[in-house]
Amino acid sequence: MDLALDPLDIARWQFGITTVYHFLFVPLTIGLSTLVACLQTAWYRTGKEHYLRATKFWGKLFLINFAMGLVTGIVQEFQFGMNWSDYSRFVGDVFGAPLAIEALVAFFLESTFLGLWIFGWEKLPKKLHLGAIWAAAIGTMLSAYFILAANSWMQHPTGYKLNPETGRAELTDFMAVLTQNTAVSAFAHVITAAFLTAGAFLIGISCWHLRKRNEVEVFRPSLRLGLWVAVVAGLGVAITGDFQGKIMYEQQPMKMASAEALWETSKPAPFSLFAIGDVNEGHNKVAIEIPGALSFLAKSDPNAELPGINDIQREMQEKYGPGDYRPNIPVTYWTFRFMIGFGMTSFAVGAIGLWLTRKKRELPTNKWIWRIGLWTIAFPLLGNSFGWIFTEMGRQPWVVFGVLKTEAAVSPSVSAGEVLTSLIVFTLLYGVLAVVEFGLLRRYVIAGPPEIEKEKPRGPEGPDGPDGTSGSDDDADRPLAFAY
């Protein structure tokens, strides 16, 4: 038995684990930053204390998640140079521009204004402090856009030329990289998924407190906000996903054919509900399908012809030479369905929850309603993870589609033992960080929203004057103090 370890396989496992782990925090950070800004805006406009308490509560959870996302994201960038040096050498000229802008502009905008927001309570004017959290939220979205533009270039390389002397891709049109339809559609899909994730987070934690009837004046509005966000974002995820799928059928037909286990070119093509296939034989043994539905989804024409895996494989062999250009079809097929299933489950929970809590009705008493609401936190997180696994695994065997294969991107001087060691260390470290993250979130979730203490008026001889009146009219207008 050959037990030799392949550095390529281990490097792929390591990058996959760190990416999925990191992306647990990213969409929640993006979505929560905006929802916290919305809650603070509601407090600024209405002056209602429960909005302020909600802002402080959800803001603290947002900051914990932001810190974890920052730490885990740094590891990914080191892997580009350590495990994927040939990849970094090939794409460095193209990748460097959006990633540099993300770090120098978007991340600094995000972190600077987030710092002002954290330390600016009672020190900055209310309007300026509110502007700080909105600027931080915008920074998170800009950061996401530049990173997704870089990833989209891997899915659909454009705005570059190959230098035959250096064997590197060189940037020729930066705006083409930033504005291509792959990047725009990916950004729209990820942002709507981020809001779905944040909405589910609000739903789950609010349900945990409301089941115990804790802080109803804070968590009922938070629940309603989360439910509305889940419904609107869920619709957005479906619409942007459909748009992105149509683009992928043009750019990566093998990925989409594999997602549907469509082995043979079909006119019309059916949408697969369930399939068990034989990869070696190139056909399905069991298939439950909706006739013509896939043609409509892919081309907006129920009679459109779609290429199958076997025909695409032959075409790619003719174009790129001998080789297997199919991704792992069972992984691609099922992750695509899990992505859709968990996303739409979150939408359904949002819609049902809005109906159950409509018009200030009494809160439900059935404990299973609250439990399902709590479980909703996990649904979009799982959907996001399966979505990225599908996106990246479906592109294989390419790391840059049609240009650079994954096997040619790994570092040639790194041994299997070195990569395996770092894989084990990072996996254990991430396990510890997961425990820390869960512990911190659990602690502050159980603690609930902070109480708001009003400062006592100050008179000439202490907090109150001899006559019980304030010594200064200005003191009465001072902002509220916040108790943590």
PyMOL commands that set and color helices and strands:
alter all, ss='L'
color gray80, all
select helices_A, chain A and resi 7-22+26-46+49-82+85-119+126-155+174-179+181-211+216-251+253-259+293-299+309-320+329-356+358-360+367-375+378-393+406-408+416-447+474-477
alter helices_A, ss='H'
color red, helices_A
select strands_A, chain A and resi 160-163+168-171+271-278+283-290+398-400+404-405+452-453+481-482
alter strands_A, ss='S'
color yellow, strands_A
deselect
rebuild
show_as cartoon
